[in-house]
């Protein structure tokens, strides 16, 4: 089990140091700002949705290692998914992070499971879910300009 935990930590460190899809998307069809006032994480999630499919996903901003790695992993997981699939992934990831059910039922999340250990540290859950809530708000147009972790129920 310790080898698996080390592998997970390495993946999180890698995505923090070299985040994937880390750029301002000029041709985004949707975007949303997210802010975590508890630790200062601040990012914008960009999506290009065409024919009900997420063609591109990116983010830009600053944050802790968990926040940056989560955003990076999220963008990788969304590309090529339908809006409905993206929302399902959001809901499944959210239940994983909040501990609403056991981690064994989330095997289909693939690499995103590396973040499952975060739920053992409640103060860090908001770091891991910030980009996800921004993505969800961008897709659903629930918030006019931004989301904050303090306005969300975790």
C-alpha positions as CSV (number, residue, x, y, z in Angstrom):
1,X,0.0,0.0,0.0
2,X,2.9,2.4,0.7
3,X,4.2,1.9,-2.9
4,X,0.8,2.9,-4.2
5,X,0.6,5.9,-2.0
6,X,4.1,7.0,-3.2
7,X,3.0,6.6,-6.8
8,X,0.0,8.8,-6.1
9,X,2.1,11.4,-4.4
10,X,4.5,11.4,-7.4
11,X,1.6,11.9,-9.8
12,X,0.3,14.8,-7.8
13,X,3.8,16.4,-7.6
14,X,4.2,15.9,-11.4
15,X,0.9,17.6,-12.2
16,X,1.7,20.4,-9.8
17,X,5.2,21.0,-11.3
18,X,4.1,20.5,-14.9
19,X,0.4,21.2,-15.1
20,X,-1.3,20.0,-18.2
21,X,-3.5,22.4,-20.2
22,X,-2.2,25.4,-18.2
23,X,-3.0,28.4,-20.4
24,X,-5.6,31.0,-21.1
25,X,-7.9,29.7,-23.8
26,X,-8.6,32.5,-26.1
27,X,-11.5,30.7,-28.0
28,X,-13.2,29.4,-24.9
29,X,-17.0,29.2,-25.1
30,X,-17.3,29.1,-21.3
31,X,-15.1,30.1,-18.4
32,X,-15.4,30.6,-14.7
33,X,-13.2,32.1,-12.0
34,X,-12.7,30.2,-8.7
35,X,-11.3,31.4,-5.4
36,X,-10.5,29.6,-2.2
37,X,-10.1,32.4,0.5
38,X,-8.9,29.9,3.1
39,X,-5.6,29.3,1.3
40,X,-5.5,31.8,-1.5
41,X,-6.0,29.4,-4.4
42,X,-7.3,31.4,-7.4
43,X,-7.9,30.1,-10.9
44,X,-9.9,30.4,-14.0
45,X,-11.2,27.3,-15.8
46,X,-11.7,27.6,-19.6
47,X,-13.8,25.2,-21.7
48,X,-14.5,25.0,-25.4
49,X,-17.8,23.2,-25.9
50,X,-18.9,22.4,-29.4
51,X,-21.8,20.0,-30.4
52,X,-22.3,19.2,-26.7
53,X,-18.7,18.0,-26.4
54,X,-15.8,19.4,-24.4
55,X,-13.3,19.9,-27.2
56,X,-10.7,21.7,-25.0
57,X,-10.3,22.4,-21.3
58,X,-7.6,24.5,-19.7
59,X,-7.0,26.6,-16.6
60,X,-4.8,29.4,-15.4
61,X,-4.0,30.6,-11.9
62,X,-2.1,30.0,-8.7
63,X,-2.7,27.6,-5.9
64,X,-1.3,24.9,-3.7
65,X,0.0,21.6,-5.1
66,X,-3.3,19.8,-4.5
67,X,-5.3,22.6,-6.2
68,X,-3.0,22.7,-9.2
69,X,-2.7,19.0,-9.6
70,X,-6.5,18.6,-9.4
71,X,-7.1,21.2,-12.0
72,X,-4.5,19.6,-14.3
73,X,-6.0,16.1,-13.9
74,X,-9.5,17.5,-14.4
75,X,-8.7,19.1,-17.7
76,X,-7.2,15.9,-19.0
77,X,-10.3,13.9,-17.9
78,X,-12.8,16.3,-19.6
79,X,-11.4,16.6,-23.1
80,X,-13.6,14.6,-25.5
81,X,-16.4,14.1,-23.0
82,X,-20.0,15.2,-23.6
83,X,-21.4,17.9,-21.2
84,X,-23.4,15.1,-19.5
85,X,-20.4,12.9,-19.1
86,X,-18.4,15.9,-17.6
87,X,-21.2,16.5,-15.1
88,X,-21.3,12.9,-14.2
89,X,-17.5,12.9,-13.6
90,X,-18.0,16.1,-11.5
91,X,-20.6,14.4,-9.3
92,X,-18.6,11.2,-8.9
93,X,-15.4,13.2,-8.1
94,X,-17.3,15.3,-5.6
95,X,-18.7,12.3,-3.8
96,X,-15.2,10.8,-3.7
97,X,-13.7,14.0,-2.2
98,X,-16.5,14.5,0.4
99,X,-16.5,10.9,1.5
100,X,-20.1,10.3,0.6
101,X,-19.2,6.8,-0.4
102,X,-16.2,4.5,-0.4
103,X,-13.3,4.9,-2.9
104,X,-13.8,1.4,-4.4
105,X,-16.9,2.5,-6.3
106,X,-14.8,5.2,-8.1
107,X,-12.5,2.9,-10.1
108,X,-13.8,4.4,-13.4
109,X,-12.3,7.7,-12.4
110,X,-8.8,6.5,-13.5
111,X,-6.0,8.9,-12.6
112,X,-8.4,11.1,-10.6
113,X,-8.4,8.5,-7.9
114,X,-4.9,9.7,-6.9
115,X,-6.7,12.5,-5.1
116,X,-8.8,10.2,-3.0
117,X,-6.4,10.6,0.0
118,X,-7.3,14.3,0.2
119,X,-10.6,13.4,1.8
120,X,-8.7,12.4,4.9
121,X,-7.7,16.0,5.3
122,X,-11.0,18.0,5.3
123,X,-9.3,21.4,5.1
124,X,-7.7,20.4,1.8
125,X,-10.9,19.1,0.1
126,X,-11.8,22.7,-0.9
127,X,-8.3,22.9,-2.6
128,X,-9.0,19.7,-4.6
129,X,-12.5,20.7,-5.6
130,X,-12.0,24.4,-6.5
131,X,-11.4,23.8,-10.2
132,X,-14.2,21.3,-10.4
133,X,-16.7,23.7,-9.0
134,X,-15.5,26.4,-11.4
135,X,-15.9,23.9,-14.3
136,X,-19.4,22.8,-13.1
137,X,-20.5,26.5,-12.8
138,X,-19.1,27.3,-16.2
139,X,-21.1,24.4,-17.8
140,X,-24.3,25.1,-15.9
141,X,-24.1,28.9,-15.9
142,X,-25.1,28.9,-12.3
143,X,-22.9,31.8,-11.2
144,X,-22.4,35.1,-13.1
145,X,-18.7,35.7,-12.5
146,X,-17.0,33.4,-10.0
147,X,-17.4,30.8,-7.4
148,X,-15.7,30.6,-4.0
149,X,-15.2,27.6,-1.8
150,X,-16.9,29.5,1.0
151,X,-20.2,29.7,-1.0
152,X,-20.1,25.9,-1.7
153,X,-21.3,23.1,0.5
154,X,-18.5,20.6,1.0
